[in-house]
Amino acid sequence: MPTAEIHDVQRAQQWLWAVYGEQVAAAVHACAVGELASARVPAEPTPLAGSATRLGFGHWAARWWPASHLDGVPALQPDVLGLELAALTHACQQLFDADDEQPDDCVAELIGDHDLALDALIQWWHSTPPSSGTARQLENVLRTVDDAADSAGLDGEALRHLRTALDRPRPDSPPVDAAALFAPHDDYALAAGEPLVTGGRVIARGTGINDWRRYPPGFVDASEAAVSWTARALGARRQIEVEVVAHLAAPVAEVPSRRRYG
């Protein structure tokens, strides 16, 4: 559970109750009014706390998921992630301050940007055994997205299809390959920089220790072997060539992957 610093006990009571449980909220109130000098009570993780944890991890994953072509770590499907973020944001509405603009409180935008994945999620849900955790998670996301869209006054063919699917009895559908429902990343290619110079005498070459957290997200492959270098002797000159493997989502038309240093 995260540590919370309380500045306004009265305003905090509702979310203390919802996130940390009844005992914590009551103890904070008792300390604030002087009934207790201090208290130590166990937190009771709640469904809202679980949703908030998943929401925070989802925003991290949307920006920093370490996809790697070299290490075989697949990129996340952005439309699926976007819809789950929309559902989680809607579930965590009471944690957002209604008086301020919240950059991540954008349920309607998330649904509008990623509703193309709804049909695939419905097919996945229908083909998954009803008693499985995957089926329950998919149904929860779909129903929460439907509720969020209704609250925001959204409409469209994909949302109408979602509402129809949720209103009807769940059909028995044959199993499907979930990965096949979504567009694969089959257009991967290294970013094309200037061609490397051939010739000269190779003095040394190696692979640098690549830390993907040091770059803007989505530019460099997350593998430790994504950055390599070669030192060449060209007559009296020395030249260092550095080659970087681009991230699967990198804007390859704009970002060259190779640099040479004389």
N, C-alpha and C positions, 0 to 999 in steps of 0.2 A: 504493500500500500504506500502511496506517496505521502510525504510529509506536508502538512498544511499549516500555514501561519495565519491566524485569524485576527483580522483588524476590526470587524464589526460583527459581534456575536449574533445579534438579532437577525441581520441580513443573511448570515451564514447558516442559520439553523436548518433551513429546508434542505440545502445540498449536503450539509453534514449528515443529516438523517439519511438522505438518499445514497450517499457514497460510503460513509463509514459505519452506518448503523445507529440504532436507537441508543445504545449504551454510550457511545462516544458523544453524540449530540447532547444527551442529558448531562454527561459529566462536564462538557464545555460550558453549558448553561449554568450549572451549579458553581463552577469556579468563577464565572463572570459575575454572578450575583453575590458572591462571598459565602455561599453555603459550604464550599470545600476550598481548602488552601491548595490542594493538588489532588490529582486522581490518576490512576493507571488502570485502564480498562481495555479489553481486547477489541480490535476493530472487527466488524462483521462484513466481509466483502459482499457487495450487493450486485444485482444485475446491472445497475447503472455504472458501478465501478468497473465491471468487466467490459461493458461497451466502451467506456472512456479509454480503457487500456488498449482495446483493439483499434479504436479511432486514432489514438496517438501513434501506434505502430503502423497503421495504414498510411498515415501522412508521411511517416519516415520512409516506408517502402515505396511510396509514389515518387519520392525524390531520390532515394539513395539505395534502392535494391541493387546488390552487387552482381548484376547480370554479367556473364562471361562466356564468350564463344569458345575461348581456349580451355576453360575449366568445365564446360558443359553445364553452367548454371543458366537456366532459361530465363528470359525476360518475363516479367509479369504481364498479363493481358490487361491493357489499360482500361478497357470498357468494363470488364468484370470488377476490377479494383475500384473504378469510379462509382459503380452502382453500390458496392458494399460500403464505400465511404459515405455515400448519400444516405443509406439506411442507418449507419451508425451515427451520423451527424443528427439525423432526425430523432433517433433514440436518446441523444444526449442534449436535446434542446434546453433543458432546464439548467445546464451548466454554462450556457452562453448568457452574457449580459445584454438584455434587450435594449439598454440605453446607449450602447456603443456599437460601432461597426465592427463586425467580426470577419476577418478575411477568410477564415475556414468555415464559416457558417453559410454555406452556399448550396443548400440541398437542391433547389430548383435548377441551378446551373449544372450541377453534377448529373442530375437525371437527364436534362436536355442534351448534354454533351455525350452521354454514354448509353442512351436508350436503345441503340442498335444491338446491344448484347442481351436484351430482355428475352427475345425469342429463343436464343441459345440456352439461356439459363432455365427457361421453362422446359425445354426439351431435356436438359440434364436432370432437372427435378423429377420430371415424369418417368425417367428411365432408371432412377435410383430407388433401391428398396426403401419403402416408407419408414421402416424402423431404424434406418441408419442415421448416424450423426450428420452425414453429408446432406441427406434429404431434409432433415430438420433445419439445418443451417440455411440451405437454399430457400426453403419455404419462408423462413423468418426474414431473409433479405428481401424476397419478392413481396411479401405482405407489407413490410415496412416501407419499401419503395412505393407501393401502391398507396399506402396511407399518406406518405409524404407528398406524393404527386397530387392527391386529392386535396390535401391541406393547402397546397400552393396554387390550386386551380389549374394544374397542367392537364393537357389533353394531347391526343395524337394517336396514330394507328398502333404503335407499339404499346402504349399504355392501355388502350382499349382492349388489345389482345391479352394483356396481362390481367386485366380485371375479369375478362371472360374466363380465362384459365383458372383463376382463383375461385370464381363463383361456381364452377362446375365440379363434379366429382373427379378426383384424380384418376386418369386412365392408367391401365397397365400397359406400359410401353416397353419394348425390348431394350436391353442395355445398349448404351452408346459409348463411344470413346470420347470422353469430355474434351480432350485436346483437339480432336478433329472438328469440334463445333466452332472453334475460334480460329481466326486467321493466323497461320504460323508465320514465324519470322524466317522466311526462306530466301530473303533478298540480301542476306548479310554479305558485306564486302569490306575489305580494308579501305580506309580513307586514302584517296589517291593524292599523294604529294608529288613533288618533283622527283624524277627517277634518280635512284642512287647512282653515284659515280662508280664505274667499274675500273679495274686496274689499280696500280699501286701495290704496295706491300702491306698486308694486314699485320699490324703490330700486336693487337689484342682485340678480343671481342668478348662480350658477356651479356648477361641479363641483369638489369637493375631490380632492386626491390621496389615494386610498384605499390603505392598506397593509394587506392582509389578514393579515399576520403579527402585527399588533398586537392582534388579537381572539382570543377563544377559538375553536378550530377548529369549523367547521360553522355559523357564525352569520351571516357577512356575505359576500355575493357577492365574488369575488376581482377583479372588474374595477376598473380605476382610476377608472371613472366611476360606481361604485356609490353614492357619497356625493355628494349635491347639496344646495344651500342656496339660500334666497331671503330677502332682506331687504325687509321691507315697512314702510311708514309708515301707521299707523292713527291719524289725528289727530295728537296730540302724542306718541303712543307709537311706539316702534320695535319690530319683532318679527322675530326670525330663525327661520326654519323649516328644519330639517335632515331630509332624507329619505334613508333607507338601504335599499338593495335586499337582501333576505334571501338567505342561502345556500340552495341547493336542499334541503339537509337540515335547515334551521333549524326549531326548534319554533315554527311560526308561530302557534299558538294561545296561546303564552305570551309571546312577545317582540314588542312593538310596533316598527314600523319607522320611526316618525316622532316627532320631538320639536319643540316650539316653545319659544322662549326670548323673553320679553318684555323 
